[in-house]
Amino acid sequence: MRLEHLYRLRFTYPHEWTVALEGGWQQHLFLAEGDCQGWITGRFRGVNFPLRRTVDGPFQPDFRAVIETDDAATIMVEWHGYGRAYPIGRRQVVGSMLHLSDQDPYRRLNDAICVCVGEVRTSDDPAQPRSHLVLDVAELVWEPLDD
């Protein structure tokens, strides 16, 4: 197997809501807006419904989104993973992604598994209190096994 880089995703959450649950857990709802650059280039919009163990703890992304590509294709995205609570200011994110499209050349991703790594970046500037996320997305490519 090997990884083939597809795109870099950058986005923010311009709108968010939180419900505090028993035991310090939290349920969030975030609306995401951003863009993709790379083999897939376009506008990204989605909804994340992550569960977080504590205010400062890890979270589990549960994402549904769409990429409107610069060449007028639509790609739907499903993302699950794990957001680590460290390091502060650049928390680590890892995950898996599925893509769906009815347009070439993106249709080939309909049966691909993709993985992502990234960061939740916070600014030291009080004038920019909102976090932004940066993810690199790669296709996990099947290759024949050695005997």
C-alpha positions, 0 to 999 in steps of 0.5 A: 500500500501507499499514500497518494496526496489529494488535497490540502483542506483549510477551514474555519467554523463561523457558527457553532453550538454546544450542549454540556452533558453529564460527566463533563462531556460535550456535544457540538455542532459546527458549520464549516467553510473553507477551501481545498487546494491540490488535485481537488481544488474548490470550495468546502462547506460542511457540518461537524457533530463531534463529541468531546470528552471534556472542555479541553479534552479529545474529540471525535469528528463526525463530519458531512460536507461537500466540495464544489470544485473549480471545474463545477463538480460536486464531491460529497465527503464523510469524515471520522477520526480523532482530535487529540487535545495536544499540543496546545495551539496546534492540536493534532487530528487524524482520520479517515474520509470517504468521497462520492461524486458522479463526475469524472475524474472524481468518480474514481474516489467512490470506492477509495479510502482516504486518510487525513492528518492535520491540526486545529490551529489557534492564534495568539492574536486576541483579534482573531480568536477563532480556530482554523483547521488545516488537513492533508488528505491522501488516498490509501492506494492498494498495491499487490501483496508480496508472496 
